[in-house]
Amino acid sequence: MRNPGVRHFGVMLLSMVLCGTSFASTKQQPVTVPQLSVFSDGSLQQTAAQTAALATWWKQFHDAQLQSLIEQAIAGNLDVRVARARLQESRATLGNTKASQQLPTINMDGTYTRSRTSADNPQVLTLGGTTTTVPYVYNSYQAYFDASYEVDIFGGVRNSVRAARADAESSADSLRDTLVSTLAEVAKDYIQLREYQEQLRIAHSQENSQQDTLHITEVRSKAGLVSDLDVANARASLASTQTNVPQLESKIEQVKHAIAVLVGKTPKELDAELSGAREIPSAANEIPAGLPSELLRRRPDVRAAENDVKAAAARVGVQVAKLFPTISLTAEYGGQSGSSISNLTSSAARFYSIGPTIQWGLLNYPALKTNIRVYKAKRDEKVLTYQKTVLKAFQDVEDSLTAYDKEKQRQQLLQNQVAQYQRVYDLALAKYTRGLTNFLDVLEAQRSLYSAQDSLAQSQATVQTNLVSFYKALGGGWIGNELTIGR
């Protein structure tokens, strides 16, 4: 014969489920995450080779020192290490959520109590017609375990785990975003260091040239061929160039200090590595035309914003589940003895309880509905933030592509300009030496050549910096499997 209590519980559970389905319209619909469109001509398909090249874009520069600094920044940058710690926290939270909500909760306990009552007022018990005096000192032994498990009929637990997993994935993408930004800054500062060193080399070269010009004017002045004004102009021009040297040397030291911070070291630790001057690094490969927009999906801030949408949608599900009853299965089993611990295993000492626990905050329905609207608004906010992040990603890519292309054109024009000014200076100096022109022509040609050479060095660095910005805009600088979140 069936247990009537079980039968009544089954009828009650069925009625609650049927009542709960009347609230089905309040459940949130699946959130459709906006898809990326196409930038540029979109004629190429995403390939594994493109993704791999993007993950280690700094290798395109074929600069061993830049690669060394990148590796040091990956291991030692403090912002990256903080982001790693936050990721570990999120992963631990995910594990705790899965363990505490998806698995039964089991507790084991054991107690021993030694009690003493007043000897002047002993307790007297009558059992079955027999009077017994309870001793005023007695022991109590108890050992038991209890377990409870929430039956996730309406998806509250599942959505809590989904939200925690999306949060953990978002933390992983935040780490990737920090890594992408850090590596780009290292490369930009390194390129700037080489730019300042090249400008310093040009300044020293110009200084040597002006010293030679000054010597020529002094010789011609002593011979009475030119006035002292030419000598004074030559000396003033040399002094002007010399004032640029300390400023450039200061900039070189400052950018070295910035690189040291990025790699997590003191400036002194990088002195030997960055002491020598080198050419401005130049990437070997050009940007291919028609890059696929799908490459933007690996951009960490886009991925993080998408995971934030998933987490917000899951939290709406958690709130919706609160409209329905919470059903937990509980059980308790153990032994209790007042005489000896060895009696805990006897059949007489055993006790147990088992049964369901049902909670339903039906009277809180208006408040629960309001709370659902709050979480839906938060979800909609995350969706709009995601859309804005995608649009910003397209802007970053298009801006960096435009800047790179236009600066390349400018660099070519500056190269021609330097060649022309070099010819003008050579002709002016030759004519001045033969007395066919005045010194102002030489001075103007010399200044124009120096300015053009300096602008060319800046343009060469800007082209490579814009290329780094392009790699950053695509989210380059991380490999896909090193931060995978466990399912």
Secondary structure, 3 states (H helix, E strand, C coil): CCCHHHHHHHHHHHHHHHHHHHHHHHCCCCCCCCCCCCCCCCCCCCCHHHHHHHHCHHHHHCCHHHHHHHHHHHHHCHHHHHHHHHHHHHHHHHHHHHHHHHCCEEEEEEEEEEEECCCCCCEEEEECCEEEEECCEEEEEEEEEEEEEEECCCCHHHHHHHHHHHHHHHHHHHHHHHHHHHHHHHHHHHHHHHHHHHHHHHHHHHHHHHHHHHHHHHHHHHCCCCCHHHHHHHHHHHHHHHHHHHHHHHHHHHHHHHHHHHCCCCHHHHHHHHCCCCCCCCCCCCCCCCCCHHHHHHCHHHHHHHHHHHHHHHHHHHHHHCCCCEEEEEEEEEEEECCCHHHHHCHHHEEEEEEEEEECCHHHHHHHHHHHHHHHHHHHHHHHHHHHHHHHHHHHHHHHHHHHHHHHHHHHHHHHHHHHHHHHHHHHHHHHHCCCCCHHHHHHHHHHHHHHHHHHHHHHHHHHHHHHHHHHHCCCCCCCCCCCCCC
